[in-house]
């Protein structure tokens, strides 16, 4: 993942160029130019401006060298590619959002987009509300050479979309798992085998957890259903999507215990806290786990080797995907063609690699070129086999990787470093579960979260609560009476003084 400074410089330069050329572009704008409105997560696409030494050299293919580098932004490269291959031109209005809820609120406030990239549960919600437009049959036609998405997407990802009926409404972009980044010098390996590390008193005030209800509710359910999940007694999908009243109450109590034990609930600060050593373990998304491990070991003054573990009970299989909105696309065939072309352009293997290298997350795109990128990134001549066929397909042989990057016990890998976080082995993906949207249980879940993050009066003895309320009322009454009596005294004193003076 690139430095924040690079992002700032890129955006600043782009802004300066836009301001400098505004009068010219405003005058020269083609009235027939189609505008494609795209919204994506912040820092979630290649913005270009790579250094010369960042070239990804994948060797030769059909006698030609495969060199991959991001010179321009992906959006600019798409615009140039599209305009050179179609009989009409487009302009992309690219914007970003910070959370799924942020995007959803914008849509409800009337903002209009053609193509957006929400997460799994938000895709489900938008589908349920009838706000998504299906991808065209042509987009899913494998015989069309330029349909890079359908011809390169991992079967593992397409099966995940099909499991909730989203195969015609969404195209996978990035995906991953949730787990725990930890310092093996300070955390017992046995302790990161379970979600209980979040409330383990051995690590009091040394662990962080996510500050959002979904990512915190999931490990709470993992703890609650640990026995069933480990024994295979029960369907993980059902156990980890349970939102009945008793389950919510049980999760509430677990989350309160977690709250008392962790260093903080965090949204993004956990990365820095883990890198600097302020905490020893951090509940994290796999993509950010890769970033944390990269940054920690690249510190010139104090390099630290961190690892990533997926607890034995379960992991959340999450993904972000591109969807077209009815309010934006409407019945405009050209706009839909442009939106589908944008997805296909990002799905070109070399572009998927650019995005992965730049942001650190794992693309939904598989295929030979991406496999070669893995070999370029992690492969060694003399090492141990690492099976990636669960993502790439049975035709791909295991990678040969450094044994020091994996923690193998009885042939089962549950912990590792960057490769393990980006491409978890089959024993991890087999116990991964998609977490669905809460639908009509959202209000109950949100109230539970409020009770976790704020003061929950149910935690106190009713007699004590009413005593405190009575004291507060008495105190407020005394203050009012005091001010009333003071005003009467002041008025009388003023009248007496006036009489003496007169």
MARZA-894127 format. One record per residue (C-alpha): residue number from 1; y, z, x. Coordinates in Angstrom, 2 decimals. Layout:
<atoms>
   resi         y         z         x
    NUM         Y         Z         X
...
</atoms>
This chain:
<atoms>
   resi         y         z         x
      1      0.00      0.00      0.00
      2      3.41     -0.87      1.33
      3      6.15      1.60      2.09
      4      8.72      2.55     -0.52
      5     11.38      1.39      1.93
      6     10.03     -2.14      1.83
      7     10.18     -2.11     -1.97
      8     13.77     -0.90     -1.87
      9     14.79     -3.54      0.66
     10     13.06     -6.30     -1.27
     11     14.66     -5.36     -4.56
     12     18.07     -4.90     -2.92
     13     17.87     -8.31     -1.28
     14     16.77     -9.92     -4.52
     15     19.62     -8.26     -6.35
     16     22.14     -9.40     -3.77
     17     20.95    -12.98     -3.96
     18     21.04    -12.89     -7.75
     19     24.62    -11.61     -7.79
     20     25.75    -14.08     -5.16
     21     24.36    -17.05     -7.06
     22     25.06    -15.90    -10.61
     23     27.83    -18.38    -11.50
     24     25.84    -21.32    -10.13
     25     22.54    -20.41    -11.80
     26     24.26    -19.59    -15.05
     27     25.80    -23.05    -15.13
     28     22.69    -24.83    -13.92
     29     20.21    -23.13    -16.27
     30     18.10    -25.66    -18.13
     31     18.40    -25.08    -21.86
     32     14.86    -26.46    -22.24
     33     13.46    -23.96    -19.73
     34     10.78    -21.71    -21.21
     35     11.24    -17.99    -20.55
     36      8.07    -15.93    -20.07
     37      8.69    -12.19    -20.45
     38      6.20    -10.16    -18.42
     39      6.07     -6.37    -18.04
     40      3.82     -4.54    -15.59
     41      3.47     -1.15    -13.95
     42      5.93     -0.20    -11.22
     43      4.87     -1.27     -7.69
     44      1.82     -3.03     -9.12
     45      2.11     -6.58     -7.79
     46      2.69     -8.18     -4.39
     47      6.42     -8.39     -3.72
     48      5.95    -10.40     -0.51
     49      7.87     -9.92      2.72
     50      4.78     -9.09      4.76
     51      5.09     -8.67      8.51
     52      3.58    -11.39     10.71
     53      0.87     -9.04     11.97
     54     -0.35     -8.42      8.41
     55     -2.02    -11.81      8.05
     56     -5.51    -11.49      6.56
     57     -7.66    -13.94      8.54
     58    -10.95    -14.51      6.74
     59    -12.24    -17.15      9.13
     60    -13.29    -20.61      7.97
     61    -14.35    -22.18      4.72
     62    -15.27    -25.87      4.55
     63    -13.73    -26.32      7.98
     64    -10.38    -24.76      7.01
     65     -8.96    -21.44      8.13
     66     -8.34    -18.94      5.33
     67     -5.17    -17.06      6.18
     68     -3.67    -14.87      3.46
     69     -0.15    -13.48      3.62
     70      2.53    -12.56      1.11
     71      5.75    -14.31      2.10
     72      7.37    -14.55     -1.33
     73      6.80    -12.37     -4.35
     74      3.79    -13.21     -6.48
     75      6.07    -13.93     -9.44
     76      8.11    -16.45     -7.45
     77      4.96    -18.11     -6.14
     78      3.58    -18.38     -9.67
     79      6.81    -19.94    -10.96
     80      6.77    -22.55     -8.21
     81      3.05    -23.27     -8.75
     82      3.40    -23.58    -12.53
     83      6.48    -25.79    -12.44
     84      4.80    -28.12     -9.96
     85      1.66    -28.51    -12.07
     86      3.09    -28.81    -15.60
     87      5.39    -31.22    -17.39
     88      7.84    -28.45    -18.35
     89      9.42    -25.63    -16.39
     90      9.41    -21.88    -16.92
     91     11.36    -18.86    -15.76
     92      9.68    -15.44    -15.59
     93     11.62    -12.38    -16.70
     94      9.62     -9.70    -14.91
     95     10.15     -6.01    -15.70
     96      8.25     -2.77    -15.13
     97      7.34      0.42    -16.97
     98      6.31      3.87    -15.76
     99      3.67      4.94    -18.29
    100      1.69      3.50    -21.17
    101      3.75      5.63    -23.52
    102      6.93      4.24    -22.01
    103      5.74      0.70    -22.75
    104      4.62      1.65    -26.26
    105      7.98      3.25    -27.05
    106      9.81      0.15    -25.85
    107      7.71     -2.02    -28.15
    108      8.44      0.27    -31.09
    109     12.15      0.20    -30.30
    110     12.16     -3.58    -30.56
    111     11.80     -4.78    -26.95
    112      9.93     -8.07    -26.90
    113      7.44     -9.17    -24.24
    114      4.95    -12.00    -24.08
    115      2.51    -10.55    -21.57
    116      2.02     -6.88    -20.63
    117     -0.48     -4.88    -18.59
    118     -1.37     -1.57    -20.28
    119     -4.35      0.67    -19.57
    120     -7.66      0.77    -21.40
    121     -6.80      3.19    -24.22
    122     -3.43      1.55    -24.90
    123     -5.13     -1.84    -25.11
    124     -7.45     -0.31    -27.72
    125     -4.52      1.13    -29.65
    126     -2.60     -2.17    -29.65
    127     -5.76     -3.95    -30.78
    128     -6.27     -1.44    -33.58
    129     -2.68     -1.93    -34.73
    130     -3.12     -5.72    -34.83
    131     -0.40     -6.39    -32.26
    132     -2.39     -8.49    -29.79
    133     -2.97    -12.22    -29.73
    134     -6.37    -13.51    -28.70
    135     -6.73    -15.57    -25.55
    136     -7.44    -19.19    -26.36
    137    -10.97    -20.66    -26.23
    138     -9.69    -22.91    -23.41
    139     -8.83    -19.82    -21.33
    140    -12.46    -18.66    -21.58
    141    -13.96    -22.08    -20.81
    142    -15.90    -21.74    -17.55
    143    -16.09    -25.53    -17.10
    144    -12.33    -25.75    -16.48
    145    -11.76    -25.44    -12.73
    146     -8.33    -23.81    -13.02
    147     -9.66    -21.00    -15.24
    148     -9.74    -18.67    -12.25
    149    -10.11    -15.53    -14.34
    150    -13.20    -16.36    -16.33
    151    -14.83    -17.96    -13.28
    152    -14.19    -15.04    -10.94
    153    -14.05    -11.82    -12.96
    154    -16.78     -9.33    -12.14
    155    -19.53     -9.16    -14.75
    156    -19.24     -5.36    -14.48
    157    -15.63     -5.55    -15.69
    158    -16.23     -8.14    -18.40
    159    -19.08     -5.98    -19.73
    160    -16.70     -2.99    -19.85
    161    -14.23     -4.98    -21.96
    162    -17.00     -6.18    -24.22
    163    -18.15     -2.58    -24.81
    164    -15.07     -1.91    -26.95
    165    -14.58     -5.43    -28.31
    166    -11.71     -6.34    -26.02
    167    -13.19     -9.38    -24.30
    168    -11.09    -11.84    -26.32
    169     -7.87     -9.81    -26.24
    170     -7.58     -8.62    -22.63
    171     -8.12     -9.84    -19.08
    172     -8.89     -7.28    -16.39
    173     -6.34     -6.70    -13.61
    174     -7.13     -3.51    -11.67
    175     -9.81     -0.85    -12.18
    176    -11.21      2.29    -10.64
    177    -12.57      5.80    -11.04
    178    -11.18      9.32    -10.96
    179    -12.26     11.92     -8.44
    180    -11.06     14.38     -5.85
    181     -9.37     13.60     -2.53
    182    -10.09     16.47     -0.16
    183     -9.86     17.69      3.41
    184    -13.46     18.17      4.62
    185    -12.25     20.62      7.28
    186    -10.96     22.99      4.59
    187    -13.10     22.26      1.52
    188    -16.83     22.87      1.24
    189    -18.59     19.61      0.38
    190    -20.67     21.43     -2.23
    191    -17.49     22.43     -4.06
    192    -16.29     18.84     -4.56
    193    -19.56     17.92     -6.24
    194    -18.22     19.39     -9.46
    195    -15.07     19.34    -11.56
    196    -15.16     23.13    -11.34
    197    -13.23     22.83     -8.08
    198    -10.11     22.66    -10.26
    199    -10.63     26.28    -11.33
    200    -12.53     27.53     -8.28
    201    -10.72     30.70     -7.04
    202    -11.65     29.82     -3.45
    203     -8.92     27.18     -3.64
    204     -6.36     29.07     -5.67
    205     -2.95     27.37     -5.39
    206     -4.47     24.73     -3.07
    207     -5.52     22.10     -5.62
    208     -3.47     19.79     -7.85
    209     -4.30     18.19    -11.19
    210     -2.67     15.41    -13.20
    211      0.26     16.26    -15.47
    212     -0.86     14.24    -18.48
    213     -3.16     15.14    -21.31
    214     -5.72     12.36    -20.92
    215     -6.38     12.78    -17.20
    216     -6.60     16.56    -17.59
    217     -8.65     16.57    -20.79
    218    -11.35     14.42    -19.16
    219    -12.36     16.84    -16.34
    220    -12.08     19.72    -18.81
    221    -14.74     17.99    -20.93
    222    -16.73     17.35    -17.76
    223    -16.74     21.09    -17.08
    224    -17.48     21.92    -20.72
    225    -20.45     19.52    -20.89
    226    -21.66     19.90    -17.29
    227    -25.16     21.08    -18.18
    228    -25.79     18.22    -20.61
    229    -24.27     15.60    -18.30
    230    -26.31     16.71    -15.28
    231    -29.56     16.95    -17.23
    232    -29.08     13.69    -19.11
    233    -29.19     15.54    -22.43
    234    -26.57     13.67    -24.45
    235    -24.61     10.43    -24.34
    236    -21.75     10.68    -21.78
    237    -19.53      8.34    -23.81
    238    -19.77     10.61    -26.83
    239    -19.47     13.88    -24.89
    240    -16.38     12.73    -23.01
    241    -14.64     11.26    -26.04
    242    -15.23     14.26    -28.31
    243    -12.05     15.40    -30.06
    244    -13.29     17.73    -32.80
    245    -11.51     21.05    -33.30
    246    -14.08     23.20    -31.49
    247    -14.11     20.90    -28.46
    248    -10.32     20.82    -28.28
    249    -10.20     24.63    -28.42
    250    -12.83     24.94    -25.69
    251    -10.96     22.41    -23.53
    252     -7.76     24.39    -24.10
    253     -9.30     27.53    -22.62
    254    -10.68     25.62    -19.62
    255     -7.31     23.97    -18.98
    256     -5.59     27.36    -19.10
    257     -7.97     28.57    -16.39
    258     -7.20     25.44    -14.38
    259     -3.48     26.02    -14.86
    260     -3.80     29.55    -13.43
    261     -5.67     28.26    -10.40
    262     -3.99     25.01     -9.32
    263     -0.95     24.59     -7.12
    264      0.68     22.31     -9.69
    265      0.31     19.78    -12.45
    266      1.68     16.61    -10.85
    267      2.38     12.98    -11.62
    268      3.04     11.52     -8.18
    269      3.86     14.42     -5.85
    270      0.18     15.15     -5.25
    271     -0.01     12.23     -2.84
    272      2.64     13.67     -0.52
    273      1.26     17.21     -0.91
    274     -2.17     16.01      0.14
    275     -0.90     13.96      3.09
    276      1.26     16.79      4.44
    277     -1.48     19.38      3.96
    278      0.35     21.45      1.37
    279     -2.85     21.27     -0.71
    280     -6.46     20.77      0.35
    281     -7.74     18.89     -2.71
    282     -6.10     16.57     -5.21
    283     -7.48     15.18     -8.48
    284     -6.65     11.51     -8.17
    285     -7.11      7.93     -9.31
    286     -9.19      5.95     -6.82
    287     -6.38      3.51     -5.93
    288     -3.99      6.31     -4.99
    289     -6.86      8.00     -3.17
    290     -7.04      4.95     -0.87
    291     -3.30      5.19     -0.22
    292     -3.55      8.92      0.56
    293     -6.42      8.44      3.02
    294     -4.65      5.52      4.72
    295     -1.39      7.42      5.12
    296     -3.01     10.66      6.32
    297     -4.97      8.99      9.10
    298     -2.06      6.77     10.20
    299      0.23      9.75     10.89
    300      1.01      9.42     14.63
    301      1.86     13.10     15.05
    302     -0.97     14.66     13.07
    303     -3.65     12.20     11.89
    304     -6.02     13.73      9.34
    305     -9.25     12.29      7.99
    306     -9.52     12.82      4.24
    307    -12.42     11.94      1.94
    308    -12.90     11.02     -1.72
    309    -15.55     12.57     -3.94
    310    -16.75     11.74     -7.44
    311    -18.14     14.89     -9.13
    312    -21.79     14.80    -10.11
    313    -21.10     15.30    -13.82
    314    -19.14     12.12    -14.52
    315    -16.12      9.99    -13.71
    316    -13.59      8.15    -15.82
    317    -13.91      4.37    -15.57
    318    -10.33      3.23    -16.09
    319     -8.80     -0.23    -16.00
    320     -5.52     -2.02    -16.60
    321     -5.54     -5.42    -18.26
    322     -3.27     -8.26    -19.31
    323     -2.71     -8.72    -23.04
    324     -0.52    -11.11    -25.02
    325      1.69     -9.71    -27.78
    326      2.02    -11.43    -31.13
    327      5.69    -10.50    -31.39
    328      6.40    -12.35    -28.16
    329      3.99    -15.29    -28.09
    330      4.04    -15.99    -31.80
    331      2.72    -19.49    -32.44
    332      4.36    -21.00    -29.36
    333      1.55    -22.96    -27.72
    334      3.49    -23.54    -24.51
    335      4.35    -19.88    -24.13
    336      0.69    -18.95    -24.59
    337     -0.27    -21.59    -22.04
    338      2.22    -20.09    -19.57
    339      0.99    -16.54    -20.19
    340     -2.64    -17.54    -19.68
    341     -1.64    -19.48    -16.55
    342      0.02    -16.33    -15.18
    343     -3.26    -14.41    -15.58
    344     -5.23    -17.26    -13.99
    345     -2.81    -17.44    -11.07
    346     -3.23    -13.73    -10.34
    347     -6.98    -14.26    -10.59
    348     -7.13    -16.79     -7.77
    349     -9.23    -14.91     -5.20
    350     -6.56    -15.18     -2.48
    351     -3.92    -13.82     -4.88
    352     -6.21    -11.00     -6.00
    353     -6.56    -10.08     -2.32
    354     -2.79    -10.15     -1.83
    355     -2.30     -7.76     -4.71
    356     -5.09     -5.45     -3.55
    357     -3.72     -5.31     -0.02
    358     -0.20     -4.65     -1.21
    359     -0.83     -1.95     -3.82
    360     -4.15     -0.44     -2.68
    361     -5.98     -0.73     -5.98
    362     -9.11     -2.75     -6.75
    363     -8.94     -6.11     -8.50
    364    -11.25     -7.08    -11.35
    365    -11.87    -10.32     -9.46
    366    -15.13    -10.75     -7.54
    367    -16.55    -13.81     -5.76
    368    -17.20    -14.92     -2.20
    369    -13.61    -14.79     -0.94
    370    -13.08    -11.21     -2.12
    371    -16.44    -10.26     -0.60
    372    -15.28    -11.75      2.71
    373    -12.13     -9.66      2.43
    374    -14.32     -6.55      2.19
    375    -16.17     -7.60      5.33
    376    -12.82     -8.21      7.07
    377    -11.58     -4.80      5.98
    378    -14.64     -2.58      6.35
    379    -17.52     -4.50      7.92
    380    -19.07     -3.71     11.31
    381    -21.77     -5.43     13.35
    382    -23.98     -2.38     13.76
    383    -24.02      0.15     10.92
    384    -25.66      1.06      7.62
    385    -26.03     -1.08      4.47
    386    -23.69     -0.44      1.55
    387    -24.73     -2.08     -1.70
    388    -21.90     -3.72     -3.70
    389    -24.08     -5.82     -5.99
    390    -23.17     -3.70     -9.03
    391    -19.70     -5.29     -8.85
    392    -20.21     -8.62     -7.07
    393    -23.64     -9.53     -8.45
    394    -27.21     -9.55     -7.24
    395    -26.60    -12.58     -5.02
    396    -24.42    -10.59     -2.62
    397    -26.13     -8.75      0.19
    398    -25.05     -5.23      1.18
    399    -22.13     -4.80      3.55
    400    -22.84     -3.39      6.98
    401    -20.44     -0.46      7.36
    402    -19.77      2.44      9.67
    403    -22.05      5.36      8.74
    404    -19.20      7.78      9.45
    405    -17.32      6.47      6.40
    406    -20.06      7.51      3.96
    407    -21.77     10.76      3.07
    408    -25.32      9.93      2.15
    409    -27.80     12.51      0.88
    410    -31.34     11.42      0.06
    411    -30.15      7.84     -0.25
    412    -27.46      8.74     -2.78
    413    -23.80      8.30     -1.88
    414    -21.41     10.57     -3.76
    415    -18.63     10.90     -1.20
    416    -16.90      8.56      1.20
    417    -13.66      7.04      2.29
    418    -11.66      3.92      1.39
    419    -14.52      1.53      0.66
    420    -16.27      4.16     -1.44
    421    -13.08      4.69     -3.48
    422    -12.45      0.99     -3.98
    423    -16.02     -0.13     -4.68
    424    -18.15      2.85     -5.80
    425    -21.93      2.35     -5.55
    426    -24.22      1.98     -8.52
    427    -25.05      5.68     -8.81
    428    -21.31      6.31     -9.43
    429    -20.65      3.47    -11.87
    430    -23.76      4.45    -13.84
    431    -22.19      7.82    -14.68
    432    -18.73      6.42    -15.32
    433    -17.34      6.47    -18.85
    434    -14.41      4.77    -20.54
    435    -12.10      7.20    -22.30
    436    -10.90      5.76    -25.60
    437     -7.63      6.28    -27.45
    438     -7.47      9.45    -29.53
    439     -6.51      7.63    -32.77
    440     -5.92     10.12    -35.61
    441     -6.73     13.05    -33.30
    442     -3.73     12.38    -31.08
    443     -1.53     15.04    -32.74
    444     -4.18     17.74    -32.29
    445     -4.73     16.77    -28.65
    446     -0.98     16.75    -27.96
    447     -0.58     20.19    -29.55
    448     -3.37     21.48    -27.33
    449     -1.55     20.09    -24.30
    450      1.70     21.75    -25.38
    451     -0.17     25.04    -25.58
    452     -1.45     24.48    -22.04
    453      1.81     23.46    -20.44
    454      4.08     25.79    -22.46
    455      3.86     29.30    -23.87
    456      1.00     29.71    -26.33
    457      1.71     32.67    -28.64
    458     -1.98     32.79    -29.51
    459     -2.58     34.24    -26.05
    460     -0.77     37.45    -27.06
    461     -1.79     40.38    -29.26
    462     -0.13     39.87    -32.69
    463      1.14     43.47    -32.69
    464      2.78     42.86    -29.33
    465      4.30     39.59    -30.51
    466      5.78     41.19    -33.62
    467      7.04     44.14    -31.58
    468      8.85     41.79    -29.22
    469     10.29     39.86    -32.17
    470     11.46     43.12    -33.77
    471     13.11     44.21    -30.52
    472     14.87     40.86    -30.20
    473     16.09     41.04    -33.79
    474     17.29     44.60    -33.30
    475     19.06     43.63    -30.09
    476     20.75     40.67    -31.74
    477     21.80     42.84    -34.68
    478     23.26     45.48    -32.35
    479     25.28     42.82    -30.52
    480     26.64     41.45    -33.80
    481     27.58     44.94    -35.04
    482     29.19     45.79    -31.72
    483     31.32     42.65    -31.79
    484     32.25     43.32    -35.43
    485     33.31     46.91    -34.71
    486     35.20     45.78    -31.60
    487     37.16     43.23    -33.61
    488     38.09     45.88    -36.23
    489     39.16     48.31    -33.48
    490     41.16     45.62    -31.71
    491     42.89     44.58    -34.93
    492     43.80     48.18    -35.82
    493     45.09     48.86    -32.30
    494     47.22     45.76    -32.45
    495     48.68     46.76    -35.83
    496     49.52     50.28    -34.58
    497     51.16     48.89    -31.48
    498     53.26     46.51    -33.54
    499     54.40     49.37    -35.80
    500     55.52     51.50    -32.81
    501     57.39     48.56    -31.27
    502     59.15     47.84    -34.55
</atoms>
